[in-house]
Amino acid sequence: MRDSVSIVALIEIRAEHTSPVREQLANAEFVEAFYELIGRYNIGIIINVSTKEDLFNIVTSIRTIPGIEETRTHLIQDGVVL
């Protein structure tokens, strides 16, 4: 891996767990950006990781949050920060 890579994680949550999941993810130290979405996925977050182990540990911790149904994780190849 490069020095660090940015990851987009799309997260589907159960409706009754929206508030606690939102609070937990919005306050997580690894989250650089947090978005509420409309569609299949309810939350999108951006994180930066330095190692594959960091990526694995963060994704594993996200998946253990009660109410999370599914996650999709994508590496950001290129982009422009506005």
C-alpha positions as CSV (number, residue, x, y, z in Angstrom):
1,M,0.0,0.0,0.0
2,R,1.0,3.6,-0.4
3,D,1.7,5.8,2.6
4,S,-2.0,6.0,3.1
5,V,-5.1,5.3,1.0
6,S,-8.6,6.7,1.2
7,I,-11.5,4.4,1.5
8,V,-15.2,4.9,0.9
9,A,-17.4,2.7,3.0
10,L,-21.1,2.4,2.1
11,I,-23.2,1.2,5.0
12,E,-26.7,-0.2,5.1
13,I,-28.4,-0.1,8.5
14,R,-31.7,-1.2,10.0
15,A,-34.2,1.6,10.3
16,E,-34.7,1.2,14.0
17,H,-30.9,1.6,14.6
18,T,-30.4,4.8,12.6
19,S,-29.7,7.2,15.4
20,P,-27.3,5.1,17.5
21,V,-25.3,3.9,14.4
22,R,-25.1,7.4,13.1
23,E,-23.8,8.8,16.4
24,Q,-21.3,6.0,16.8
25,L,-19.9,6.4,13.3
26,A,-20.0,10.2,13.2
27,N,-17.9,10.3,16.4
28,A,-15.4,7.5,15.4
29,E,-11.8,8.8,15.2
30,F,-11.1,7.0,12.0
31,V,-14.0,8.7,10.1
32,E,-12.7,11.7,8.0
33,A,-16.1,12.5,6.4
34,F,-19.6,11.3,7.1
35,Y,-22.6,11.4,4.8
36,E,-26.2,10.4,5.3
37,L,-27.5,8.9,2.0
38,I,-30.9,8.1,0.5
39,G,-31.0,4.8,-1.3
40,R,-29.9,1.3,-0.5
41,Y,-27.1,2.5,1.7
42,N,-27.9,4.9,4.5
43,I,-24.5,6.1,5.4
44,G,-21.3,6.8,3.5
45,I,-18.0,7.4,5.3
46,I,-14.5,8.2,4.1
47,I,-11.5,6.9,6.1
48,N,-7.7,6.9,5.5
49,V,-5.6,3.9,6.4
50,S,-1.9,3.3,6.3
51,T,-1.8,-0.5,6.3
52,K,-4.0,-3.5,5.2
53,E,-4.2,-4.4,8.9
54,D,-5.7,-1.0,9.7
55,L,-8.2,-1.4,6.9
56,F,-9.2,-4.9,8.1
57,N,-9.5,-3.8,11.8
58,I,-11.6,-0.7,11.0
59,V,-14.0,-2.6,8.6
60,T,-14.3,-5.4,11.2
61,S,-15.1,-2.9,13.9
62,I,-17.8,-1.2,11.7
63,R,-19.4,-4.6,10.9
64,T,-19.8,-5.4,14.7
65,I,-21.9,-2.2,15.4
66,P,-25.4,-3.4,16.2
67,G,-27.9,-2.5,13.4
68,I,-25.4,-2.6,10.5
69,E,-26.8,-4.9,7.8
70,E,-24.1,-4.6,5.1
71,T,-21.0,-2.7,4.1
72,R,-19.3,-2.1,0.8
73,T,-15.8,-0.8,0.9
74,H,-14.1,0.8,-2.0
75,L,-10.5,2.3,-2.4
76,I,-10.4,5.8,-3.9
77,Q,-8.1,5.7,-6.9
78,D,-8.0,9.4,-7.6
79,G,-9.9,12.6,-6.9
80,V,-10.0,16.3,-6.2
81,V,-10.8,17.8,-2.8
82,L,-12.8,20.9,-3.3
